Every structure is written in structure tokens, then in C-alpha cells.
Amino acid sequence: MRTWPSPEIPTLPIQGPAVAIHDTATGSRVTTTPDGAARLYVCGITPYDATHMGHAATYVAFDLLNRAWRNAGHEVTYVQNVTDVDDPLLERATKVGIDWVELAERETELFRQDMAALRVLPPTHYTGAVESIPLVVELIERLQETGALYRVEDDLYFSVTADPAFGEVSGLDREAMVGIFPERGGDPDRPGKKDPLDCLVWRAERPGEPSWESPFGRGRPGWHIECTSMAMKFLGPAFDVQAGGSDLVFPHHEMSAGHAQVADPDVAFAKAYAHAGMVAYDGEKMSKSRGNLVFVSALRNSDVDPMAIRLVLLRHHYRSDWEWTDALLWDAVDTVAQWRRALALGAGAPAAPVVEEVLAALADDLDAPRALAAVDRWVAATLGSDGLADTSDSDAAVTMIATLDAALGLSL
């Protein structure tokens, strides 16, 4: 699958520190230790609607991780999927009377445009569920050999008890898992299952649904095993960070890890699991089912500067839950204009300490608000908000423009 164009990343005068990230599985901050290229998997969209701010917050968050690693001197292998065949996509296509393939291609292209506008660095491997079916089939065959799969009618299920580490990613107890599972695509009450938490890995062909040939009969993959198969193929075992929104902790990341760890019991799926908070609007989590969405493309088409949109996202720590408001956006528009006025002066307050602070903040669990506060102080000193403008650094603007871009993805 085609990705989106990559922006040029300026080279900074200093190298950033080692990057630490909050690991959901342990509940603690861990310093990443890439062996060769840093390896990152971020779960992608199901393309049945446009990119909303909840999506954008997640992808901007882990774009910061990508950039922090690069500024620390690492190459990065970044993988992202597209769930381009799934129940919500098929249901939406039927409802609006459009071919599901056409709908998926249209919304994936819109997502590409949104990510490019927000200056999110593209994945190294951008892979759709449909094109990954051979990888899924291969992984299912490996799991069959372990005895971890069984049939319910013509569908294939994964037995979660086959993974001794099941539950360690989310830290949830069984009661909580059973409560969450049906809200996030699970079917705990299906007759014939050995355990309510067992998850589907191959869905047998249904009338009117797309399907593909396989050794298990015609059908299509389950959701969780798609990501597992792609991560194992392109990143290998024990990759550095598995990431996504906090609503993916369970069941998606728990199940994905389980599949990999049963197929290869000697290694963990990922070294760390990082999750972005949820974005609300009108008092509730932003979601397609509620219809309370703010779309990136709608703002772009209204001539809102994408850098102001990105700044709103950066002003909230990636792990926090927060609410989008128009006031936040218009304040960001004003801030971008003020920062550009400071940068246009050329000279300004000393930039070197700001570079160090920005890189240190982002290496410290992607603390973008702390990094932005350092920039705000530089702007205030340069413009002389206290009446005394500091223009002692003749190259300040050049350094700050490069720092804002390389570290924070803000092209000003």
C-alpha cells in the first residue's frame, strides 16, 4: 500500500538524549534501547470515515516518538496497518450504497492527505489487511501446530489460555476483560467457545461478504491477528514499542501479543506498550458511533492552518484524556502567528538552551507541553513581552525553525 510523502527533517546542532516511554504493561517509565534501528508499530485506521481529532492525536503523539528517536541518532523502522476489510467498513459501505473497496481507498487517501498536512512522518511499511492475508494464513498455520486454535462451526478461534502471559499487557482482571470485550469487537457469549475471551482469527465466508481462499476454507482474517502478522514480518520479535490509542490496550494489543507469544514462546511480542489518551468533544469521547467528530480534513478545507491543528494536539500530554474545543483551536492559531512574528526577526534570545530543553522534554515520555513551554519563553524573550526584547543570538531564528520542525513537527 502506498504511503504519503515524507517531509524533510532538519539536522539539529546537538543530539537528543535516550528516549524514555511509559510502558502500559509495567505501569512504569522505561528507557528504550534500540538494537540497530528503533522499531515501532502503530495500529492504523479502519477507513470507513475521515480522520478525526482522536486519530490525529494518536498519530501525532507517536510521530513525536519517531522524531525523538531520530534526534537521538537512531534510524527508525515504523510500521502502520490499514484495516481495509472489517465489519464497520462493510456496514458503512452497505449503508451508503458504495463498494467497500472504493470506500476504503477513498478514506485511506484522505487519511494520507491529513497526515501529510500535519507533517506526520510516514511509515516505513504501510500495509493493508487485504494485502497481508498471506501473512495471516502463515501465522494461523503456525498457531494450529501449537494446538492453540479450535473451530466454532466454520470459524477459527484462538485460545487465550495458550499464552501463559495473557493479561500482562493490560493488567486487567478477568472480570474487567469480560466486561470490555463485547464493547470492542469481542463475542464472549457465542455458544461453542471454550472461553468467553477467546478471539476470532479466521472468519468463515458469509453471504454477501468478501472472502479469500485459505487452507481453512474461504473467509477473512480476524482483527487482532492482522496486526500480529505484520509486526512479526516487518519488525521481528521483541520490537521496541507497540503503540496506539488507549482503547486498544484490551483486547487488541493483549490479543496481538498473545498470538505472537504462542507462535514464538521464547520472546515477547514488544519490549514496551505505549498508549495515547482519548479526545472528547461535547462532553463525550470522540467516536464515529456517537457522531461527535471534528475532522482534520474539514478544518483544512476551512483554511485552518494545519500547524495550528498540530499545536492543539501537542499542548496535551499524549497519555492524557482531554476535550477539543473551538477556543483551543483559535488560541493555537494566535500562538502560531505570534511565534512566526518572533521567528521573522531573525535574531532573538539565545536558542541553544531551548534546543536542549525541547529535546530533553520529548525524550522524557514525549512531554510536548514542557517543550512548548520552553518555546513560549523564548518567544516572549525575543519579542520583549516585558518591554526588553532580547536579540543577542543572531542565528536564533534559524536554530529555532529547525528545532520546531525536527523535534515537534511544526513547520513555521
Order of alpha helices (4+ residues) and beta strands (2+ residues): beta-beta-beta-alpha-beta-alpha-alpha-beta-alpha-beta-beta-alpha-beta-beta-alpha-beta-alpha-beta-beta-beta-alpha-alpha-beta-alpha-alpha-alpha-alpha
